[in-house]
Amino acid sequence: MQKRTSLYIFLSCFVALTVCAPAVMAQADQTLRGPDVIYVPTPQTVVEGMLEMAGVKAGDVVYDLGSGDGRIPITAVQKFGAVRATGIDIDPQRISEANENAKKAGVPDKVKFLNQDLFTTDFSEATVITLYLLPGLNQKLRPQLMKLKPGTRIVSHAFDMGDWEPERTETIDGRTVYFWTVPGK
C-alpha cells in the first residue's frame, strides 16, 4: 500500500511537471526577452508637441508604447489633463525609473507603468497612443492599432507606419512627428 501511494505521488508530480514546466518556461522566456530598441528619451519639447498634435485633453486615456522613463504619460496627465495614462515597457529598469518619476511629479494615482510586452498587452481603452519605435515595430503593431476604436489618435516620434499615410507630419525641434486617426470600420 505504501509503495502504491509513493508511486502515485511520484507519478502525480511527474505529470504536473510535464504539463506545467513548458508553460512556466515560456513565461520565463517572455520575461527575459530583451527590449526591441535601445532606450533613447524623447526631448520634452517633442513630448509636448506630440501630445498637442494628438489633441490630448481632459477625458483622454493615453497609452505610451515603449514608455521609457515615463515622460509622455506623466506629461499627458500633468499638462494636458488626460484622465489617466499608461506606459508599457519591457525593461524593468525603465519601469522602476518611470514609477519614481511619477511619484516625483505627484501623479502616481493617474499614471501607471506596466512591465509587459507591448505586442501582447491590451491597450484597447486608449483614446491616444504614442510611440517612439523603429519602422518595423510600428508596422508589426499596425494590426493591433487598426483594431482600436475608430477615432483613436496615434502619434509617432521619428518613424512612420509604412504605407499607412499619416494625416499630418510636423517637425518639432528638428524631429519628425507623425499623426494618424484609426479609421471607421
Residue frames as a rotation matrix with the C-alpha (Angstrom) as fourth column:
MET 1
0.566 0.824 0.000 0.00
0.824 -0.566 0.000 0.00
0.000 0.000 -1.000 0.00
GLN 2
0.490 -0.458 -0.742 2.79
0.133 -0.802 0.583 2.43
-0.862 -0.384 -0.332 0.93
LYS 3
-0.615 -0.722 0.318 4.64
0.391 0.071 0.918 1.61
-0.685 0.688 0.238 -2.34
ARG 4
-0.153 0.662 0.733 1.47
0.980 0.006 0.199 2.27
0.127 0.749 -0.650 -4.30
THR 5
0.794 0.436 -0.424 0.95
0.531 -0.837 0.131 5.65
-0.298 -0.329 -0.896 -2.55
SER 6
0.055 -0.870 -0.491 4.57
0.058 -0.488 0.871 6.64
-0.997 -0.076 0.023 -3.14
LEU 7
-0.672 -0.247 0.698 4.29
0.653 0.245 0.716 5.64
-0.348 0.938 -0.004 -6.79
TYR 8
0.314 0.885 0.344 1.04
0.945 -0.328 -0.019 7.61
0.096 0.331 -0.939 -7.10
ILE 9
0.707 -0.114 -0.698 2.67
0.219 -0.903 0.370 10.71
-0.672 -0.414 -0.614 -5.58
PHE 10
-0.392 -0.920 -0.024 5.72
0.175 -0.100 0.980 10.32
-0.903 0.380 0.200 -7.84
LEU 11
-0.506 0.251 0.825 3.56
0.861 0.209 0.465 9.95
-0.056 0.945 -0.321 -10.96
SER 12
0.625 0.772 -0.111 1.36
0.772 -0.633 -0.051 12.90
-0.110 -0.054 -0.992 -9.97
CYS 13
0.397 -0.571 -0.719 4.42
0.013 -0.780 0.626 15.11
-0.918 -0.258 -0.302 -9.54
PHE 14
-0.621 -0.661 0.422 5.90
0.388 0.209 0.898 13.85
-0.681 0.721 0.127 -12.81
VAL 15
-0.092 0.686 0.722 2.68
0.990 -0.015 0.141 14.59
0.107 0.728 -0.678 -14.71
ALA 16
0.781 0.388 -0.489 2.35
0.493 -0.864 0.101 18.02
-0.383 -0.320 -0.867 -13.06
LEU 17
0.001 -0.868 -0.496 5.92
-0.028 -0.496 0.868 18.92
-1.000 0.013 -0.025 -14.01
THR 18
-0.656 -0.231 0.719 5.48
0.636 0.345 0.691 17.61
-0.407 0.910 -0.079 -17.54
VAL 19
0.211 0.844 0.494 2.30
0.960 -0.274 0.058 19.65
0.185 0.462 -0.868 -18.04
CYS 20
0.881 0.252 -0.401 3.28
0.389 -0.868 0.309 22.83
-0.270 -0.428 -0.862 -16.13
ALA 21
0.056 -0.971 -0.230 7.00
0.513 -0.170 0.841 23.14
-0.856 -0.166 0.489 -16.87
PRO 22
-0.416 -0.250 0.874 6.61
0.905 -0.206 0.372 24.23
0.088 0.946 0.312 -20.52
ALA 23
0.561 0.691 0.456 4.18
0.604 -0.718 0.346 27.00
0.566 0.081 -0.820 -19.53
VAL 24
0.810 -0.332 -0.483 6.47
0.300 -0.473 0.828 28.18
-0.504 -0.816 -0.283 -16.73
MET 25
-0.227 -0.949 0.217 9.49
0.694 -0.002 0.720 28.12
-0.683 0.314 0.659 -19.06
ALA 26
-0.118 0.257 0.959 7.58
0.894 -0.393 0.215 30.03
0.432 0.883 -0.183 -21.76
GLN 27
0.889 0.458 0.020 6.62
0.390 -0.777 0.494 32.65
0.242 -0.432 -0.869 -19.19
ALA 28
0.458 -0.803 -0.380 10.23
0.372 -0.215 0.903 32.89
-0.807 -0.555 0.200 -18.02
ASP 29
-0.373 -0.590 0.716 11.42
0.895 -0.025 0.446 33.26
-0.246 0.807 0.537 -21.61
GLN 30
0.335 0.584 0.739 8.89
0.728 -0.659 0.191 36.06
0.598 0.474 -0.646 -22.20
THR 31
0.944 0.012 -0.330 10.01
0.265 -0.626 0.734 37.85
-0.198 -0.780 -0.594 -19.06
LEU 32
0.190 -0.976 -0.108 13.67
0.400 -0.024 0.916 37.58
-0.897 -0.218 0.386 -20.05
ARG 33
0.322 -0.042 0.946 13.17
0.942 -0.086 -0.325 38.83
0.095 0.995 0.011 -23.62
GLY 34
-0.542 -0.640 -0.544 15.22
0.665 -0.723 0.187 41.93
-0.513 -0.261 0.818 -24.17
PRO 35
0.174 0.578 -0.797 13.97
-0.069 -0.800 -0.596 45.27
-0.982 0.159 -0.099 -25.49
ASP 36
0.527 0.119 0.841 13.40
0.783 0.317 -0.536 45.61
-0.331 0.941 0.074 -29.24
VAL 37
0.547 -0.344 0.764 15.03
0.297 -0.773 -0.560 49.05
0.783 0.533 -0.320 -29.31
ILE 38
-0.522 -0.699 -0.488 17.63
0.786 -0.172 -0.594 50.89
0.331 -0.694 0.639 -27.28
TYR 39
0.425 0.694 -0.582 16.25
0.870 -0.490 0.051 53.48
-0.250 -0.528 -0.812 -24.92
VAL 40
-0.768 -0.509 0.388 16.53
0.586 -0.803 0.107 57.00
0.257 0.309 0.916 -26.31
PRO 41
-0.268 0.719 -0.641 14.41
0.681 -0.329 -0.654 59.55
-0.681 -0.612 -0.402 -24.46
THR 42
0.123 0.430 0.894 12.16
0.872 -0.477 0.109 61.88
0.474 0.766 -0.434 -26.43
PRO 43
-0.888 -0.446 0.112 13.06
0.354 -0.818 -0.453 65.53
0.294 -0.363 0.884 -25.72
GLN 44
-0.507 0.719 -0.475 10.44
0.576 -0.127 -0.807 67.27
-0.641 -0.683 -0.350 -23.58
THR 45
-0.485 0.332 -0.809 9.64
-0.564 -0.826 0.000 69.79
-0.668 0.456 0.588 -26.34
VAL 46
-0.758 0.190 -0.624 8.84
-0.477 0.492 0.728 66.88
0.445 0.850 -0.283 -28.68
VAL 47
-0.805 0.502 -0.316 6.79
0.593 0.658 -0.465 65.14
-0.025 -0.562 -0.827 -25.95
GLU 48
-0.380 0.676 -0.632 4.63
0.151 -0.629 -0.763 68.24
-0.913 -0.385 0.137 -25.61
GLY 49
-0.537 0.134 -0.833 4.43
-0.789 -0.430 0.439 68.68
-0.300 0.893 0.337 -29.38
MET 50
-0.911 0.198 -0.361 3.29
0.012 0.889 0.458 65.07
0.412 0.413 -0.812 -29.81
LEU 51
-0.600 0.705 -0.378 0.57
0.720 0.270 -0.640 65.47
-0.349 -0.656 -0.670 -27.18
GLU 52
-0.353 0.440 -0.826 -0.56
-0.312 -0.887 -0.340 68.77
-0.882 0.138 0.450 -28.74
MET 53
-0.754 -0.003 -0.657 -0.62
-0.653 0.112 0.749 67.15
0.071 0.994 -0.087 -32.18
ALA 54
-0.818 0.453 -0.354 -2.82
0.417 0.891 0.178 64.36
0.396 -0.001 -0.918 -30.81
GLY 55
-0.261 0.745 0.614 -5.11
-0.381 -0.664 0.644 66.92
0.887 -0.066 0.457 -29.21
VAL 56
-0.460 0.051 -0.886 -4.83
0.683 0.658 -0.317 65.34
0.567 -0.751 -0.338 -25.74
LYS 57
-0.399 0.451 0.798 -7.42
-0.515 -0.831 0.212 66.82
0.759 -0.327 0.564 -23.41
ALA 58
-0.575 0.291 0.765 -9.45
-0.743 0.205 -0.637 66.09
-0.342 -0.934 0.098 -20.28
GLY 59
0.500 0.817 0.287 -11.08
-0.663 0.575 -0.479 62.69
-0.557 0.049 0.829 -20.52
ASP 60
0.464 -0.385 -0.798 -8.41
-0.681 0.420 -0.599 61.13
0.566 0.822 -0.068 -22.75
VAL 61
0.774 -0.331 0.539 -6.76
-0.155 0.727 0.669 57.83
-0.614 -0.601 0.512 -21.88
VAL 62
0.525 -0.687 -0.501 -3.19
-0.823 -0.262 -0.504 57.85
0.215 0.677 -0.703 -23.15
TYR 63
0.837 -0.386 0.389 -1.03
0.216 0.885 0.413 54.77
-0.504 -0.261 0.823 -23.73
ASP 64
0.442 -0.794 -0.416 2.67
-0.892 -0.437 -0.113 55.15
-0.092 0.421 -0.902 -24.45
LEU 65
0.994 -0.072 0.079 4.14
0.085 0.982 -0.170 52.06
-0.065 0.176 0.982 -26.10
GLY 66
0.177 -0.984 -0.010 7.78
0.839 0.156 -0.521 51.75
0.515 0.084 0.853 -25.12
SER 67
0.835 0.495 0.240 7.42
0.324 -0.795 0.513 54.33
0.445 -0.351 -0.824 -22.37
GLY 68
-0.096 -0.980 0.172 11.00
0.364 -0.195 -0.911 54.52
0.926 -0.025 0.376 -21.12
ASP 69
-0.885 -0.373 -0.277 11.28
0.391 -0.276 -0.878 56.90
0.252 -0.886 0.390 -18.16
GLY 70
-0.239 0.920 -0.311 7.56
0.949 0.154 -0.275 57.77
-0.205 -0.361 -0.910 -18.30
ARG 71
-0.828 -0.173 -0.534 7.79
0.191 -0.981 0.022 61.36
-0.527 -0.084 0.845 -19.50
ILE 72
-0.824 0.565 0.028 4.96
-0.141 -0.254 0.957 61.07
0.548 0.785 0.289 -22.05
PRO 73
-0.065 0.859 -0.508 2.32
0.691 0.406 0.598 59.56
0.720 -0.312 -0.620 -19.70
ILE 74
-0.278 -0.096 -0.956 3.34
0.890 -0.399 -0.219 61.93
-0.360 -0.912 0.197 -16.91
THR 75
-0.951 -0.116 -0.285 3.12
0.014 -0.941 0.337 64.99
-0.308 0.317 0.897 -19.18
ALA 76
-0.647 0.761 0.034 -0.20
0.202 0.129 0.971 63.82
0.735 0.635 -0.238 -20.66
VAL 77
0.161 0.701 -0.695 -1.80
0.904 0.178 0.389 63.84
0.396 -0.690 -0.605 -17.19
GLN 78
-0.207 -0.372 -0.905 0.09
0.839 -0.543 0.032 66.75
-0.504 -0.753 0.424 -15.68
LYS 79
-0.765 -0.254 -0.592 -0.03
0.019 -0.927 0.374 69.32
-0.644 0.275 0.714 -18.52
PHE 80
-0.877 0.409 -0.251 -2.79
-0.320 -0.110 0.941 68.13
0.358 0.906 0.227 -20.85
GLY 81
-0.367 0.785 0.499 -5.42
-0.904 -0.176 -0.389 66.90
-0.218 -0.594 0.774 -18.41
ALA 82
-0.328 0.243 -0.913 -5.65
-0.383 0.849 0.363 63.27
0.864 0.469 -0.186 -19.57
VAL 83
0.614 0.658 0.437 -7.82
-0.681 0.161 0.715 61.39
0.400 -0.736 0.546 -17.11
ARG 84
0.586 -0.544 0.600 -5.14
-0.242 0.590 0.771 58.69
-0.773 -0.597 0.214 -16.91
ALA 85
0.486 -0.525 -0.699 -2.12
-0.820 0.004 -0.573 57.41
0.303 0.851 -0.429 -18.77
THR 86
0.797 -0.232 0.557 -0.35
-0.063 0.886 0.460 54.07
-0.600 -0.402 0.691 -19.00
GLY 87
0.193 -0.813 -0.550 3.19
-0.981 -0.158 -0.112 53.38
0.004 0.561 -0.828 -20.09
ILE 88
0.956 0.056 0.289 4.23
-0.056 0.998 -0.009 49.96
-0.289 -0.008 0.957 -21.34
ASP 89
0.287 -0.916 -0.280 7.87
-0.909 -0.168 -0.380 48.91
0.301 0.363 -0.881 -21.39
ILE 90
0.778 -0.020 -0.628 9.59
0.004 1.000 -0.026 45.53
0.628 0.018 0.778 -21.40
ASP 91
-0.250 -0.965 -0.074 12.61
0.245 0.011 -0.970 46.80
0.937 -0.261 0.233 -19.44
PRO 92
0.482 0.489 -0.727 12.05
0.789 0.118 0.603 46.57
0.380 -0.864 -0.329 -15.65
GLN 93
-0.477 -0.713 -0.514 14.73
0.838 -0.545 -0.023 49.22
-0.263 -0.442 0.858 -15.06
ARG 94
-0.844 0.233 0.482 12.72
0.098 -0.817 0.568 51.72
0.527 0.527 0.667 -17.14
ILE 95
0.178 0.968 -0.176 9.52
0.374 0.099 0.922 50.82
0.910 -0.230 -0.345 -15.26
SER 96
0.177 -0.199 -0.964 11.23
0.983 -0.003 0.181 51.45
-0.039 -0.980 0.195 -11.93
GLU 97
-0.833 -0.544 -0.096 12.56
0.529 -0.836 0.150 54.79
-0.161 0.074 0.984 -13.17
ALA 98
-0.575 0.693 0.436 9.14
0.102 -0.468 0.878 55.76
0.812 0.549 0.199 -14.58
ASN 99
0.372 0.727 -0.578 7.36
0.688 0.201 0.697 54.94
0.623 -0.657 -0.425 -11.31
GLU 100
-0.197 -0.534 -0.822 9.87
0.914 -0.404 0.044 57.08
-0.355 -0.743 0.568 -9.41
ASN 101
-0.955 -0.165 0.247 9.33
0.265 -0.850 0.455 59.93
0.135 0.499 0.856 -11.88
ALA 102
-0.141 0.978 0.151 5.54
0.309 -0.101 0.946 59.66
0.941 0.180 -0.288 -11.48
LYS 103
0.342 0.194 -0.919 5.93
0.934 0.035 0.355 59.92
0.101 -0.980 -0.169 -7.70
LYS 104
-0.604 -0.663 -0.442 8.21
0.687 -0.714 0.133 62.97
-0.403 -0.224 0.887 -8.04
ALA 105
-0.884 0.306 0.353 5.67
0.075 -0.654 0.753 64.57
0.462 0.692 0.555 -10.41
GLY 106
-0.788 0.583 0.197 2.83
-0.380 -0.209 -0.901 63.88
-0.484 -0.785 0.386 -7.95
VAL 107
-0.071 0.796 -0.600 0.75
-0.997 -0.038 0.068 61.80
0.031 0.604 0.797 -10.40
PRO 108
-0.929 -0.367 -0.045 1.09
-0.368 0.930 0.018 58.14
0.036 0.033 -0.999 -9.32
ASP 109
-0.415 0.858 0.302 -2.70
0.004 0.334 -0.943 57.97
-0.910 -0.390 -0.142 -8.87
LYS 110
0.569 0.669 -0.478 -3.31
-0.422 -0.262 -0.868 58.79
-0.706 0.696 0.133 -12.56
VAL 111
0.302 -0.577 -0.759 -0.29
-0.890 0.114 -0.441 57.21
0.341 0.809 -0.479 -14.23
LYS 112
0.602 -0.196 0.774 0.72
-0.327 0.824 0.463 53.56
-0.728 -0.532 0.432 -14.20
PHE 113
-0.017 -0.710 -0.704 3.52
-0.998 0.057 -0.033 51.66
0.064 0.701 -0.710 -15.83
LEU 114
0.841 0.368 0.397 3.31
-0.370 0.926 -0.074 48.05
-0.395 -0.084 0.915 -16.97
ASN 115
-0.327 -0.945 -0.008 6.38
-0.772 0.262 0.579 45.87
-0.545 0.196 -0.815 -17.35
GLN 116
0.343 0.566 0.749 4.94
0.105 0.770 -0.630 43.99
-0.933 0.295 0.204 -20.31
ASP 117
-0.751 -0.459 0.475 5.49
0.470 0.135 0.873 43.16
-0.465 0.878 0.114 -23.95
LEU 118
-0.481 0.591 -0.648 3.56
-0.499 -0.792 -0.352 45.75
-0.721 0.154 0.676 -25.96
PHE 119
-0.680 0.209 -0.702 2.77
-0.628 0.327 0.706 43.11
0.377 0.922 -0.091 -28.60
THR 120
-0.565 0.492 -0.662 0.75
0.477 0.850 0.225 41.08
0.673 -0.189 -0.715 -26.08
THR 121
-0.828 0.239 -0.507 -0.70
0.375 -0.436 -0.818 43.89
-0.417 -0.868 0.271 -23.94
ASP 122
0.012 0.915 0.404 -4.31
0.982 -0.087 0.169 45.05
0.190 0.395 -0.899 -24.27
PHE 123
-0.808 -0.237 -0.539 -4.40
0.357 -0.925 -0.128 48.80
-0.469 -0.296 0.832 -24.84
SER 124
-0.516 0.677 0.524 -7.90
0.756 0.072 0.651 48.88
0.403 0.732 -0.549 -26.35
GLU 125
0.389 0.699 -0.600 -9.17
0.889 -0.455 0.047 51.50
-0.240 -0.552 -0.799 -23.87
ALA 126
-0.547 -0.719 -0.428 -6.76
0.567 -0.695 0.443 54.11
-0.616 -0.001 0.788 -25.26
THR 127
0.757 0.651 -0.056 -8.06
0.422 -0.552 -0.719 57.25
-0.499 0.521 -0.693 -26.93
VAL 128
0.730 -0.638 -0.245 -4.47
-0.666 -0.583 -0.466 58.28
0.155 0.503 -0.850 -27.72
ILE 129
0.792 -0.593 0.143 -1.44
0.544 0.793 0.274 56.10
-0.276 -0.139 0.951 -28.47
THR 130
0.702 -0.673 -0.233 2.10
-0.710 -0.688 -0.148 57.48
-0.060 0.269 -0.961 -28.51
LEU 131
0.813 -0.481 0.328 5.21
0.414 0.874 0.254 55.66
-0.409 -0.071 0.910 -29.63
TYR 132
0.484 -0.788 -0.382 8.87
-0.865 -0.497 -0.070 56.05
-0.134 0.364 -0.922 -30.49
LEU 133
0.362 -0.266 0.894 9.75
0.017 0.960 0.278 52.73
-0.932 -0.085 0.352 -32.06
LEU 134
-0.730 -0.667 -0.149 11.50
-0.197 -0.004 0.980 51.61
-0.655 0.745 -0.128 -35.23
PRO 135
-0.348 0.628 -0.696 9.54
-0.937 -0.261 0.233 51.43
-0.035 0.733 0.679 -38.51
GLY 136
-0.601 0.081 -0.795 9.44
-0.226 0.937 0.266 47.61
0.767 0.339 -0.545 -38.49
LEU 137
-0.880 0.286 -0.379 7.96
0.464 0.347 -0.815 47.58
-0.102 -0.893 -0.438 -34.98
ASN 138
-0.576 0.702 -0.418 5.39
-0.539 -0.711 -0.451 50.24
-0.614 -0.034 0.789 -35.93
GLN 139
-0.333 0.443 -0.833 4.33
-0.849 0.243 0.469 48.10
0.410 0.863 0.295 -38.88
LYS 140
-0.772 0.023 -0.635 4.19
0.195 0.960 -0.202 44.99
0.605 -0.279 -0.746 -36.69
LEU 141
-0.835 0.451 -0.314 1.86
0.249 -0.199 -0.948 46.92
-0.490 -0.870 0.054 -34.33
ARG 142
-0.826 0.487 -0.283 -0.45
-0.557 -0.631 0.541 48.10
0.085 0.604 0.792 -37.11
PRO 143
-0.452 0.726 -0.518 -2.88
0.174 0.641 0.747 45.15
0.875 0.247 -0.417 -36.89
GLN 144
-0.383 0.276 -0.881 -3.37
0.924 0.120 -0.364 45.86
0.005 -0.954 -0.301 -33.16
LEU 145
-0.842 0.006 -0.539 -3.70
0.099 -0.981 -0.165 49.58
-0.530 -0.192 0.826 -33.77
MET 146
-0.813 0.544 -0.210 -6.28
-0.387 -0.234 0.892 49.12
0.436 0.806 0.401 -36.52
LYS 147
-0.339 0.696 -0.633 -8.48
0.622 0.671 0.405 47.17
0.706 -0.257 -0.660 -34.06
LEU 148
-0.835 0.008 -0.550 -8.72
0.464 -0.526 -0.713 50.17
-0.295 -0.851 0.435 -31.73
LYS 149
0.175 0.958 -0.228 -11.88
0.671 -0.286 -0.684 52.25
-0.720 -0.033 -0.693 -31.54
PRO 150
0.072 -0.080 0.994 -12.38
0.891 -0.442 -0.100 54.41
0.448 0.893 0.039 -34.63
GLY 151
0.771 0.175 0.612 -11.14
0.037 -0.972 0.232 57.90
0.636 -0.157 -0.756 -33.85
THR 152
0.752 -0.599 -0.275 -8.27
0.449 0.160 0.879 56.77
-0.482 -0.785 0.389 -31.62
ARG 153
0.879 -0.471 -0.081 -5.35
-0.432 -0.712 -0.553 59.12
0.203 0.521 -0.829 -32.26
ILE 154
0.698 -0.713 0.069 -1.83
0.659 0.677 0.328 57.79
-0.280 -0.184 0.942 -32.83
VAL 155
0.861 -0.507 -0.043 1.35
-0.498 -0.823 -0.272 59.87
0.103 0.256 -0.961 -32.73
SER 156
0.743 -0.668 0.041 4.81
0.661 0.742 0.111 58.54
-0.104 -0.055 0.993 -33.55
HIS 157
0.641 -0.662 -0.388 8.13
-0.455 -0.735 0.503 60.25
-0.618 -0.146 -0.772 -32.93
ALA 158
-0.216 -0.933 -0.286 10.57
-0.688 -0.062 0.723 59.85
-0.692 0.353 -0.629 -35.85
PHE 159
-0.954 -0.252 0.162 9.14
-0.098 0.773 0.627 56.78
-0.283 0.583 -0.762 -37.59
ASP 160
-0.354 0.849 -0.392 6.15
-0.932 -0.284 0.225 56.21
0.080 0.445 0.892 -39.88
MET 161
-0.004 0.483 0.876 3.85
-0.422 0.793 -0.439 53.22
-0.906 -0.371 0.201 -40.44
GLY 162
-0.645 -0.292 0.706 4.97
0.438 0.616 0.655 52.14
-0.626 0.732 -0.269 -43.89
ASP 163
-0.826 0.321 0.464 2.22
0.413 -0.217 0.885 52.53
0.385 0.922 0.046 -46.46
TRP 164
0.274 0.877 -0.395 -0.30
0.960 -0.226 0.165 53.90
0.056 -0.424 -0.904 -43.93
GLU 165
-0.313 -0.390 0.866 -0.04
0.511 -0.838 -0.193 57.57
0.801 0.382 0.461 -44.86
PRO 166
-0.606 0.085 -0.791 -0.06
0.731 -0.333 -0.596 59.96
-0.314 -0.939 0.140 -41.88
GLU 167
0.505 0.828 0.242 -2.76
0.860 -0.505 -0.066 62.62
0.068 0.242 -0.968 -41.76
ARG 168
0.933 -0.284 0.220 -0.18
-0.290 -0.957 -0.006 65.13
0.212 -0.058 -0.976 -40.57
THR 169
0.347 -0.901 -0.259 3.57
0.904 0.395 -0.165 65.32
0.251 -0.177 0.952 -40.33
GLU 170
0.953 -0.069 0.296 5.33
-0.132 -0.971 0.200 68.04
0.273 -0.230 -0.934 -38.36
THR 171
0.000 -0.978 -0.208 8.89
0.553 0.174 -0.815 68.91
0.833 -0.115 0.541 -37.47
ILE 172
0.946 0.261 0.193 9.37
-0.043 -0.489 0.871 69.80
0.322 -0.832 -0.451 -33.81
ASP 173
0.574 -0.802 0.161 12.84
-0.622 -0.300 0.723 70.95
-0.532 -0.516 -0.672 -32.77
GLY 174
-0.247 -0.726 -0.641 14.30
-0.969 0.174 0.176 69.15
-0.016 0.665 -0.747 -35.78
ARG 175
-0.866 0.024 0.499 12.40
-0.086 0.977 -0.197 65.90
-0.492 -0.213 -0.844 -35.05
THR 176
-0.656 0.664 -0.358 9.71
-0.476 0.004 0.880 64.45
0.586 0.748 0.313 -37.29
VAL 177
-0.749 0.545 0.376 6.36
-0.173 0.387 -0.906 63.56
-0.639 -0.744 -0.196 -35.70
TYR 178
-0.849 0.472 -0.238 3.58
-0.113 0.277 0.954 61.63
0.517 0.837 -0.181 -37.49
PHE 179
-0.638 0.717 0.279 -0.15
-0.503 -0.114 -0.857 61.63
-0.583 -0.687 0.433 -36.73
TRP 180
-0.804 0.484 -0.346 -2.91
-0.038 0.539 0.841 59.15
0.594 0.689 -0.415 -37.68
THR 181
-0.309 0.783 0.539 -6.51
-0.900 -0.057 -0.433 58.53
-0.308 -0.619 0.723 -36.66
VAL 182
-0.853 0.093 0.514 -7.86
0.134 0.990 0.043 54.97
-0.504 0.106 -0.857 -36.55
PRO 183
-0.786 0.556 -0.271 -10.42
-0.526 -0.369 0.766 54.85
0.326 0.745 0.582 -39.36
GLY 184
0.046 0.902 0.429 -14.02
-0.916 0.209 -0.342 53.69
-0.398 -0.377 0.836 -39.03
LYS 185
-0.489 -0.198 0.850 -14.71
-0.091 0.980 0.176 50.02
-0.868 0.009 -0.497 -39.58
